[in-house]
Amino acid sequence: MHNIKELNVWNKALDLAVSVYKLSEKFPVDERFGLTSQARRSAVSIASNISEGAGRNTKGEFNQFLGIATGSSYELETQLIIAERLGFVSTEDNHELLQSIEAIQKMNYKLQRSLKNT
């Protein structure tokens, strides 16, 4: 079992989720149950799966949940690109979030590799 508060990837994922909530406030109201909801769920899923995995009993289980978190990060990346193409957010607003997602993906991958090597 890992202390999630000490995991940088989890803290970055929390920051990302908060940023996605703030950015998605700019989406059209009629997207509230569409892209807004989907992006928010994906963002929350990243941090949630990291924390759920950290609370599991084995490294293999932790690794499995990190894989799910990675999948959610790619899902969120796609949703943000769609939002940008639809004109819901600017390229500038999206750029920082997409960089954060990429950083989280790299951190997550390194954590997965470290779990396999120990």
N, C-alpha and C positions, 0 to 999 in steps of 0.2 A: 504494500500500500504506500502511495506517495502523498506528500503534502502538496496539494494543488496550489496553495498560495505561494509556494516557492518555485513553481514551474513558470518560467518566462512565457512559454507558448500559451499557457492558460490565461495569464494576465493580458497578453497581447490580444487574445481572442475575445476577452471581455471588453477591452477597449474598442475592438472592431465592432462588436455587437451594438455598443452604445452609439458609435458613429453611424452605423447603418440605420438605427432608429431615427437619429437626427436627420440624416440625409433623406430618408424615405418620407419624412414629413412634407417634403417638397413635391412628392408624387401627386398626380391628380386624385381627387376624392373618389372618383369612380374606380380607381385601382386599389382601394382599401382592402378588398377581399381577393385581389389578384396578385399582382407583382409586389405590392407593398407587404402583404402578409407573407408571401413566399420568401422574399428577401430577408425579412425579419426572422422567420423561422429558421432559415438556413444559417444566418449569423449566430443565433442563439444555439443552434445545434452544434456548431464547432466547439464552443466552450463547454457545452453540456456533455458532449461525448468525451472530451479530454478529461473532465472531472469524473465522469462515470467510470472510465477506464482506470483512472488513478486509484479509484476505490475498490477495484477488483482484486482478487486474491493472487492471480498469476501474471507474469509478464506477458504471456501469450494473450490473455484476456485484455490487458491494457493495450497491447499492440493492435488487437482487433478494433477496439474503440477509437484508437488513433487513426486507423484506416477509415472508419466511418466519418470522423472529423475531417479528414482530408477530402473525402467525397463531398461533404457539405460545403467545404471551402470552394471547390470547383463549381458546385451548383450556384453558390452566391456570386462568384466571379461572372458566370454566364448571365445571371439575372441583372447584375449591375451594368454589364455591357448592353443588354437588351434595353434597360432603362435609359441609357445614354443614347442609343440609336433611336429610341422613341422621343427623345428630347425632354425627358423628365428631369434629367440632371445634365450638367455641363461636363465636358471632358475634364476641366480643371477640378471640379468637385469630385469626380470619380477617380482621378489619378491617384490621389493619396490612399484611397480605400483599396484600389487594386494593388498598389505597392504593399500595403499592409497584409493583404491576403497572400501575396507571393512570399513575404517574409514568414508568415505563419506556416505556409506549406513547407518551406525549407526547414524551419525549426522542428516541425512535426516529423518530417522525414528523418532528420538527424536523431530525434528522440526514438523513433521506431528502430533505426539502425543500432542505436546503443542498447536497446532492450534485447535485440537479437544477438548481440555480441557478448552479453553478460550471462 
